[in-house]
Amino acid sequence: MLMLLNFPGMAILGITPNWLLILVIVWSVKRPIWQAAIAGISLGLIYDGITISTPSHILSLVIVGVITASLNKQKYLGEDLVSVALIAFFMAIIAETIVALQYIWEQILPVDQIWQDYQRGMIISALINSLWTPAVYFPFNKYWKN
């Protein structure tokens, strides 16, 4: 529902938070890999159903969920909001890269146009998603335990 709402001040240069990517990251932080993959598939199907466009978002959300779940968070990162924001930043970059590679693979747009859009959108998407992820992670982590 949040993807369909446009709140004032949420967009940066026309790019809004990818709420389904944020949900996959938040869900996958403390879950096993298979649950993260199922969450990526489910939310990818929802995303593709909402946008009805090519390329599919299933692949990017599954890969982001699996990578997030496979991180050894106790060794590398703590369980605080900053580490979740850092994970979200890099996972948004990975998700945008996968979508850009799918555009190149399917030859939907010329490569130079894809590269321009990717450079502009990737960093803004990573920033805005990493800013909103702790706002979703905190209540999710506090009230929905394993």
C-alpha positions in Angstrom: 0.0 0.0 0.0 2.9 2.4 0.8 4.2 2.1 -2.8 1.0 3.5 -4.1 0.9 6.5 -1.8 2.9 9.6 -2.5 3.6 11.5 0.7 5.1 15.0 0.4 8.8 15.1 1.0 9.5 11.4 0.4 10.9 11.7 -3.1 14.4 12.8 -4.0 14.6 13.8 -7.7 11.5 11.9 -8.4 12.7 8.6 -6.8 10.7 7.3 -3.9 11.6 4.5 -1.4 11.3 1.0 -2.6 9.1 -0.3 0.2 9.2 -3.9 -0.9 13.0 -3.9 -1.1 13.0 -2.5 2.5 10.6 -5.2 3.7 12.8 -7.9 2.1 15.9 -6.5 3.9 14.1 -6.1 7.2 12.7 -9.6 7.0 15.9 -11.2 6.0 18.2 -9.7 8.7 17.2 -12.3 11.3 15.8 -15.1 9.2 17.2 -18.2 7.5 18.2 -18.1 3.8 15.2 -20.1 2.6 12.7 -17.7 4.3 14.5 -14.8 2.8 14.3 -16.4 -0.7 10.5 -17.0 -0.2 10.0 -13.4 0.9 11.9 -12.2 -2.2 9.8 -14.3 -4.5 6.5 -13.3 -2.8 7.3 -9.6 -2.7 8.8 -9.7 -6.2 5.5 -11.2 -7.5 3.6 -8.4 -5.7 6.0 -5.8 -7.2 5.6 -7.2 -10.7 1.8 -7.3 -10.3 1.7 -3.7 -9.3 4.1 -2.4 -12.0 3.2 -4.8 -14.8 6.4 -4.1 -16.6 9.6 -5.8 -17.8 12.1 -6.7 -16.3 10.9 -8.8 -13.4 11.8 -7.6 -9.9 11.7 -11.2 -8.5 15.4 -11.9 -9.2 16.7 -8.8 -7.6 14.6 -9.2 -4.4 15.5 -12.9 -4.1 19.2 -12.1 -4.4 19.0 -9.2 -1.9 17.1 -11.4 0.5 19.5 -14.3 0.3 22.6 -12.1 0.6 21.1 -10.2 3.6 20.2 -13.5 5.3 23.6 -15.0 4.7 25.6 -12.1 6.2 27.3 -13.1 9.4 25.9 -10.1 11.3 27.4 -11.1 14.7 30.9 -11.1 13.1 30.7 -8.0 10.9 27.8 -5.9 12.0 25.9 -5.3 15.2 22.1 -5.4 15.4 21.7 -1.7 15.5 19.9 0.7 13.2 23.1 2.0 11.6 24.1 -1.5 10.5 20.7 -2.1 9.0 20.9 1.2 7.1 24.3 0.2 5.8 23.0 -3.2 4.7 20.1 -1.4 3.0 22.4 1.0 1.2 24.5 -1.8 -0.4 21.5 -4.0 -1.1 19.7 -1.2 -2.9 22.8 -0.8 -5.1 22.8 -4.6 -5.8 19.1 -4.5 -6.6 19.4 -1.6 -9.0 22.4 -3.2 -10.7 20.4 -6.4 -11.3 17.5 -4.5 -12.8 19.9 -2.5 -15.0 21.6 -5.8 -16.2 18.1 -7.2 -17.0 17.4 -4.1 -19.1 20.7 -4.6 -21.0 20.0 -8.4 -21.4 16.5 -7.9 -22.7 17.7 -4.9 -24.9 14.7 -2.8 -23.8 16.6 0.5 -24.0 19.9 1.6 -25.5 22.8 0.8 -23.2 23.9 4.5 -22.9 20.5 5.5 -21.7 20.4 2.6 -19.2 23.8 3.7 -18.0 22.7 7.3 -17.5 19.5 6.3 -15.7 21.4 3.7 -13.6 24.0 6.2 -12.4 21.4 8.8 -11.4 18.9 6.4 -9.9 21.2 4.0 -8.1 22.8 6.4 -5.6 19.5 8.2 -4.9 17.7 4.9 -4.4 20.4 3.6 -2.1 20.3 6.8 -0.1 16.5 7.0 0.3 16.1 3.3 1.0 18.9 3.4 3.6 17.2 6.4 5.3 13.8 4.7 5.6 14.9 1.2 6.5 15.6 1.9 10.2 12.1 3.4 10.5 10.7 0.0 9.3 13.3 -2.2 11.1 12.8 -0.8 14.6 9.1 -1.7 15.1 9.5 -4.9 13.0 12.4 -6.0 15.2 10.7 -5.0 18.4 7.3 -6.6 18.0 7.8 -9.5 15.6 10.4 -11.9 17.0 11.4 -15.2 15.5 
